Amino acid sequence: MKILAQRKFFGDMKFYKSALMIGIPVMLQSLLQSLISLIDSFMVAGLGDVKMSGVNISGQILFVFMIFLGSISTAGGIFLTQYSGAKDKEGMQQAFAFKLVTSFSLSIAYFLVTMVFPRQILSLMVIGNTQADLILDHGEEYMFLMGFVGVQSIISYILASSYREIGKVKAPLIISVTATAINTILNWGLIYGNMGLPKLEVKGAAYATIVAKTIEMLMFIAYTIIDKPEFVSLPALKCINFKLFGQILKKGSMIVISQLIWVVSETVTAAVYNGRGGADVVSGMAASFTISNLLFASFSGITTATAVIIGKSLGSNRLNQARQEKIWMLSAAVIFGGFMCLFGFAITILVPIVFGSLSQSAQGICKGMLILIAVFMPLWIYINTQLAILRAGGDTRVCMWVDGGAALIIIPVLLLLAAFTNWSPIILYMIIKIFDIGKIMIAHHALKKERWVVNLSAN
């Protein structure tokens, strides 16, 4: 207890070194994935506002799929991490089996959206836009081709997330670096017709992603066969522990509902922003989020490190240690958030470099949004760390209330503002994000109640 008292707010260098060993590779992997998006946008931006807008609205719909995939992986990952801490090999295998089975069930909806009803779904993202038909033509073309990366994305995501959840983060990083390089080279060749390849413009960006994702999946499968991780077991798929599946579903349903509410909220708000003008608004907002993904990569780093460290402590029944690690990680989040805020201001210089082909109006929107996002970074990093702690112990109900409660307020307020004002999308975005302060208060109250201090592997 004396040692804990001496280190009330910050852990020692050994603790933060272990956190960085997990967090930095994960953050770099997310950063590389963001760079793929940035490279795609940079090259597609050269084709003009309309074509970039088409790719962007497709990306927003595909983003919904990735959020659901992430929710399923998080649900299984809560148990996989705690079983890893408890050295329970069978429990790890069942948690992985849950992720695999439920993710492939999700793929049915993915194929329907991308290949059967793409235009109908995409049209919801450009209601009121003055160039909707032109944007939809290019968006439909791109999204249909994205239907061919569903299986690859599922397999790669499940394997990468499972390795992260047991603290093995280097291999996913190396594989992502390779896939990023392939995607970049093929983008340059297929969008503009370089290296003797055909000039396919928007289709070229899609084909490059298909090839890169397929190679990434094959590399993950090959590495898994060679590495033989404890969480992979084919017999576990034939002998499913339905009682454990039920427990994971109970916890996971809260995460899925939470993410569903959040995604609906973000999708509705994006549709409202897109309706505040023409293609310059859609492309400007898209450009800002593409660059800001370089900042958002920090979320995955600190949340993964938090989940792995605290989840393993809980799984090995070191509950008091988990309580102290909570304080140490939240303190680190405050400092890290300040750093990311400054970094956010710095990356505004990328706008004319990366998106110089866009109109001046689109570039102005992009710069304004980046400055606003930078201001909110400390708040968002702290919230994400709070929620990662709660999820590590299975307190997923609070996450649902955090996102659900905010959405119940945000969506009506935004729709009223859109109907009765002519404010720019930047002002609307600022007003909506101020409500995130309430999320911190709810999460802080939940952390104090300590329903998250639970050894799930013992149950």
C-alpha positions in Angstrom: 0.0 0.0 0.0 2.9 2.3 0.7 4.2 1.9 -2.9 0.7 2.6 -4.2 0.5 5.8 -2.1 3.8 7.0 -3.4 2.7 6.6 -7.0 -0.9 7.9 -6.6 -1.3 9.6 -10.0 1.6 8.3 -12.2 3.2 4.9 -12.5 6.9 4.3 -12.8 8.8 4.2 -16.1 8.5 0.4 -16.2 4.7 0.6 -16.3 4.6 3.3 -19.0 7.3 1.4 -21.0 5.0 -1.7 -21.0 2.1 0.5 -22.1 4.1 2.1 -24.9 5.3 -1.3 -26.1 1.6 -2.2 -26.7 0.3 1.2 -27.6 2.9 2.5 -30.1 2.7 -0.4 -32.6 -1.1 -0.4 -32.5 -1.1 3.4 -33.0 1.3 3.0 -35.9 -0.9 0.4 -37.4 -3.9 2.6 -37.2 -1.8 5.5 -38.5 -0.9 3.4 -41.5 -4.5 2.5 -42.2 -5.3 6.2 -42.0 -2.5 6.9 -44.4 -4.1 4.5 -46.9 -7.2 6.6 -46.7 -5.2 9.8 -47.0 -3.4 8.5 -50.0 -6.6 7.4 -51.6 -8.2 10.8 -50.9 -5.1 12.6 -52.1 -5.1 10.8 -55.4 -8.8 10.9 -55.9 -8.9 14.6 -55.0 -7.0 15.2 -58.2 -10.1 14.0 -60.1 -12.2 16.9 -58.6 -14.7 17.6 -55.9 -17.5 15.5 -57.3 -15.5 12.2 -57.7 -13.9 12.7 -54.3 -17.3 13.2 -52.8 -18.6 9.9 -54.3 -15.7 8.0 -52.8 -16.2 9.8 -49.5 -19.9 8.9 -49.0 -19.1 5.3 -49.9 -16.4 5.4 -47.3 -18.9 6.7 -44.7 -21.2 3.7 -45.3 -18.2 1.2 -45.2 -17.1 2.8 -42.0 -20.4 1.6 -40.4 -19.4 -2.0 -41.3 -16.0 -1.5 -39.7 -17.6 -0.1 -36.5 -19.8 -3.2 -36.2 -16.9 -5.5 -36.9 -14.9 -3.6 -34.2 -17.8 -4.0 -31.8 -17.9 -7.8 -32.2 -14.1 -8.0 -31.9 -14.2 -5.8 -28.7 -16.8 -8.0 -27.1 -14.8 -11.2 -27.7 -11.6 -9.3 -27.0 -12.7 -8.4 -23.4 -12.9 -12.1 -22.6 -9.9 -13.1 -24.7 -7.7 -10.6 -22.8 -8.9 -11.7 -19.4 -8.5 -15.4 -20.3 -5.0 -14.6 -21.5 -4.2 -13.0 -18.1 -5.7 -16.2 -16.4 -3.6 -18.5 -18.7 -6.9 -20.2 -19.8 -6.2 -21.5 -23.2 -9.6 -23.0 -23.8 -11.3 -19.7 -22.8 -9.1 -17.8 -25.3 -10.1 -20.2 -28.1 -13.8 -19.9 -27.4 -13.5 -16.1 -27.3 -11.8 -16.2 -30.7 -14.4 -18.6 -32.1 -17.1 -16.1 -31.0 -15.4 -13.3 -32.9 -15.1 -15.5 -36.0 -18.7 -16.8 -36.1 -20.4 -13.5 -35.4 -18.2 -11.5 -37.8 -19.0 -13.8 -40.7 -22.7 -13.5 -39.9 -22.3 -9.7 -40.2 -20.9 -10.2 -43.7 -24.3 -11.0 -45.1 -25.5 -7.5 -44.4 -22.3 -6.1 -45.8 -22.8 -7.7 -49.2 -26.4 -6.6 -49.4 -25.5 -3.0 -48.8 -22.5 -2.9 -51.1 -23.7 -5.0 -54.0 -27.5 -5.1 -54.0 -28.7 -1.7 -52.6 -25.7 0.6 -52.9 -27.4 3.6 -54.5 -30.5 3.5 -52.2 -28.2 3.5 -49.2 -25.8 6.2 -50.5 -28.7 8.5 -51.4 -29.4 8.9 -47.7 -26.0 10.6 -47.4 -26.6 13.5 -49.9 -30.2 14.5 -49.1 -30.5 18.2 -50.1 -27.1 18.3 -51.9 -27.2 20.3 -55.1 -25.0 17.8 -57.0 -26.4 14.6 -55.5 -26.9 12.6 -58.8 -23.3 13.2 -60.0 -21.9 12.2 -56.6 -24.1 9.1 -56.4 -22.9 7.9 -59.8 -19.3 7.7 -58.7 -20.2 6.5 -55.2 -22.2 3.6 -56.4 -19.4 2.5 -58.7 -16.8 2.6 -55.9 -19.0 0.9 -53.3 -20.0 -2.0 -55.5 -16.3 -2.9 -55.9 -15.7 -2.5 -52.1 -18.1 -5.5 -51.7 -15.2 -7.7 -52.8 -13.1 -6.8 -49.7 -15.6 -7.9 -47.0 -14.1 -11.4 -46.3 -10.5 -10.1 -46.4 -11.4 -7.3 -44.0 -13.0 -9.6 -41.5 -10.2 -12.2 -41.4 -7.5 -9.5 -41.2 -9.3 -7.5 -38.5 -10.1 -10.5 -36.3 -6.6 -11.9 -36.4 -4.9 -8.5 -35.9 -7.2 -7.6 -33.0 -6.7 -11.0 -31.3 -3.0 -10.6 -31.4 -3.3 -7.1 -30.0 -5.5 -8.4 -27.2 -2.8 -10.7 -25.9 -0.1 -8.0 -26.2 1.6 -9.2 -29.5 1.5 -6.2 -31.6 4.6 -6.2 -33.8 3.5 -8.7 -36.5 0.2 -6.8 -37.3 2.2 -3.7 -37.7 4.7 -5.2 -40.1 1.8 -6.7 -42.2 0.0 -3.4 -42.3 3.2 -1.6 -43.5 3.4 -4.1 -46.3 -0.2 -3.7 -47.3 0.0 0.1 -47.2 3.0 0.1 -49.5 1.2 -2.1 -52.0 -2.0 0.0 -51.8 0.0 3.2 -52.4 1.9 1.9 -55.4 -1.3 0.5 -57.0 -3.2 3.7 -56.4 -0.6 5.7 -58.2 -0.7 3.2 -61.1 -4.4 2.5 -61.5 -6.0 5.9 -60.7 -3.8 7.9 -63.2 -2.5 5.1 -65.5 1.1 5.0 -64.4 3.6 2.1 -64.7 1.9 0.9 -67.8 -1.4 0.2 -66.0 -4.8 1.4 -67.3 -6.2 4.7 -66.1 -9.3 3.7 -64.1 -9.7 6.8 -61.8 -12.3 6.0 -59.1 -12.4 2.3 -60.1 -8.6 2.2 -59.9 -8.7 3.3 -56.2 -11.1 0.4 -55.5 -9.1 -2.2 -57.3 -5.9 -1.1 -55.5 -7.7 -1.6 -52.2 -9.0 -5.0 -53.2 -5.5 -6.3 -54.1 -3.9 -4.8 -51.0 -6.6 -6.2 -48.6 -6.3 -9.7 -50.2 -2.5 -9.7 -49.8 -2.9 -8.5 -46.2 -5.3 -11.3 -45.4 -3.0 -13.9 -46.9 -0.1 -12.6 -44.9 -2.1 -12.8 -41.6 -3.2 -16.3 -42.4 0.4 -17.4 -43.2 1.8 -15.8 -40.0 -0.9 -17.4 -37.9 -0.2 -20.9 -39.3 3.5 -20.4 -38.6 3.1 -18.8 -35.1 0.4 -21.1 -33.9 -1.1 -18.7 -31.3 -3.0 -20.3 -28.3 -6.3 -18.5 -29.2 -6.7 -20.3 -32.6 -8.2 -23.8 -32.6 -10.3 -25.4 -35.3 -11.8 -28.0 -32.8 -13.1 -25.1 -30.8 -15.4 -24.2 -33.8 -16.8 -27.7 -33.7 -17.3 -27.7 -29.9 -18.7 -24.3 -29.1 -19.3 -23.4 -25.4 -22.8 -21.9 -25.8 -22.9 -20.8 -22.2 -19.7 -18.7 -22.7 -21.1 -17.4 -26.0 -24.2 -16.3 -24.2 -22.1 -14.4 -21.6 -20.1 -12.7 -24.4 -23.3 -11.8 -26.3 -24.7 -10.3 -23.1 -21.7 -8.1 -22.6 -21.2 -7.6 -26.4 -24.8 -6.6 -27.1 -24.3 -3.5 -25.0 -21.2 -2.6 -27.1 -23.1 -3.3 -30.4 -26.0 -1.1 -29.2 -23.6 1.6 -28.1 -21.8 1.6 -31.4 -25.1 1.4 -33.3 -26.3 4.5 -31.6 -23.0 6.3 -32.1 -22.9 5.3 -35.8 -26.5 6.4 -36.4 -25.6 9.7 -34.7 -22.5 10.2 -36.8 -24.2 9.2 -40.0 -27.1 11.5 -39.4 -24.8 14.4 -38.6 -22.7 13.7 -41.6 -25.8 13.7 -43.8 -26.8 17.1 -42.3 -23.4 18.6 -42.9 -23.4 17.3 -46.5 -26.7 19.0 -47.1 -25.3 22.5 -46.3 -24.0 23.2 -49.8 -22.6 21.5 -52.8 -19.7 19.1 -53.6 -17.3 21.6 -51.9 -18.9 21.0 -48.5 -18.8 17.2 -48.9 -15.2 17.1 -50.2 -14.1 19.7 -47.6 -15.6 17.8 -44.7 -14.2 14.5 -46.1 -10.8 16.0 -46.5 -10.8 17.2 -42.9 -11.7 13.8 -41.5 -9.2 12.1 -43.7 -6.4 14.2 -42.3 -7.8 14.1 -38.8 -7.6 10.3 -38.9 -3.9 10.8 -38.3 -4.9 12.2 -34.9 -7.7 9.6 -34.3 -5.0 6.8 -34.6 -4.0 7.8 -31.1 -7.3 6.5 -29.8 -6.5 2.9 -30.7 -3.1 3.1 -29.2 -4.0 4.3 -25.7 -7.3 2.3 -25.6 -5.6 -1.0 -26.6 -2.8 -0.5 -24.1 -5.4 0.3 -21.4 -7.5 -2.7 -22.2 -4.6 -5.2 -22.3 -2.9 -4.0 -19.1 -6.1 -3.7 -17.0 -7.8 -6.7 -18.6 -4.8 -9.0 -17.8 -4.7 -7.7 -14.2 -8.4 -8.4 -13.7 -8.1 -11.8 -15.4 -5.2 -12.8 -13.0 -7.3 -11.5 -10.1 -5.0 -8.6 -9.2 -7.9 -6.3 -8.6 -6.2 -3.6 -6.5 -3.5 -3.4 -9.1 -6.1 -2.8 -11.8 -7.6 0.0 -9.7 -4.2 1.7 -9.5 -3.5 1.2 -13.2 -6.8 2.9 -13.9 -5.4 6.1 -12.3 -2.1 5.9 -14.0 -3.6 5.5 -17.5 -6.1 8.4 -17.0 -3.2 10.6 -15.9 -1.3 9.6 -19.0 -4.4 10.4 -21.1 -4.4 14.0 -19.9 -0.7 14.6 -21.0 -1.1 12.6 -24.2 -4.3 14.6 -25.0 -2.4 17.9 -24.7 0.3 16.7 -27.0 -2.2 15.5 -29.7 -3.9 18.9 -29.5 -0.7 20.6 -30.5 0.0 18.0 -33.2 -3.5 18.7 -34.5 -2.8 22.4 -35.0 0.5 21.5 -36.8 -1.1 19.2 -39.4 -3.3 21.9 -40.8 -0.3 22.7 -43.1 -1.1 19.5 -45.0 -4.3 20.9 -46.4 -2.9 22.8 -49.4 -0.2 20.1 -49.9 -2.5 17.1 -50.0 -5.8 18.7 -51.2 -4.5 21.5 -53.4 -6.6 20.2 -56.3 -9.8 20.9 -54.4 -11.6 24.3 -54.6 -10.6 27.1 -52.2 -14.0 26.8 -50.5 -13.4 23.0 -49.8 -9.9 23.8 -48.5 -11.2 26.5 -46.2 -13.8 24.1 -44.7 -11.1 21.5 -44.3 -8.8 23.8 -42.4 -11.6 25.1 -40.1 -12.6 21.6 -39.2 -9.0 20.5 -38.4 -8.5 23.4 -36.0 -11.8 22.5 -34.2 -10.9 18.8 -34.0 -7.5 19.6 -32.5 -9.2 21.6 -29.8 -11.4 18.6 -28.9 -8.6 16.0 -28.9 -7.7 16.1 -25.2 -11.4 15.6 -24.3 -11.8 12.7 -26.7 -8.6 10.9 -25.6 -9.7 11.1 -22.0 -13.2 9.7 -22.8 -11.8 6.8 -24.8 -9.5 5.9 -22.0 -12.3 5.9 -19.5 -14.5 3.7 -21.7 -11.5 1.3 -22.4 -11.2 0.8 -18.6 -14.9 0.1 -18.2 -14.9 -2.3 -21.1 -11.9 -4.2 -19.8 -13.9 -5.2 -16.8 -17.1 -5.9 -18.8 -19.0 -2.9 -17.7 -20.4 -2.3 -21.2 -23.8 -1.0 -20.1 -22.3 2.4 -19.3 -20.8 2.7 -22.8 -24.3 2.3 -24.2 -25.6 5.0 -21.9 -22.7 7.3 -22.7 -23.3 7.1 -26.5 -27.1 6.6 -26.4 -27.8 9.4 -24.0 -25.7 11.8 -26.0 -27.4 10.8 -29.3 -30.9 11.4 -27.8 -29.8 15.0 -27.3 -27.5 15.5 -30.2 -29.7 14.4 -33.1 -32.8 16.5 -32.2 -30.6 19.6 -31.5 -28.8 19.2 -34.8 -32.0 18.7 -36.8 -33.5 21.8 -35.3 -30.3 23.9 -35.9 -30.3 22.6 -39.5 -33.9 23.5 -40.1 -33.9 27.0 -38.5 -30.4 28.3 -39.1 -28.1 28.7 -42.1 -25.0 28.1 -40.0 -22.0 26.4 -41.6 -21.2 22.7 -41.0 -18.2 23.8 -38.9 -20.3 25.7 -36.4 -22.8 22.9 -36.2 -20.0 20.4 -35.6 -18.7 22.5 -32.7 -22.0 22.9 -31.0 -22.7 19.1 -31.2 -19.3 18.1 -29.9 -19.6 20.3 -26.8 -22.1 17.7 -25.5 -19.1 15.3 -25.1 -18.3 17.0 -21.9 -21.3 15.2 -20.4 -19.8 11.8 -21.5 -16.8 12.4 -19.2 -19.1 13.0 -16.3 -21.1 9.9 -16.8 -18.0 7.7 -17.3 -16.3 9.2 -14.2 -19.3 8.3 -12.1 -19.3 4.7 -13.5 -15.6 4.3 -12.7 -16.1 5.4 -9.1 -18.9 2.7 -8.7 -16.3 0.0 -9.7 -18.7 -2.4 -11.5 -15.8 -2.8 -13.9 -13.5 -4.4 -11.2 -14.5 -8.0 -12.1 -12.5 -11.1 -13.0 -14.6 -12.4 -15.9 -12.4 -15.5 -16.3 -13.3 -16.7 -12.8 -17.0 -16.8 -13.8 
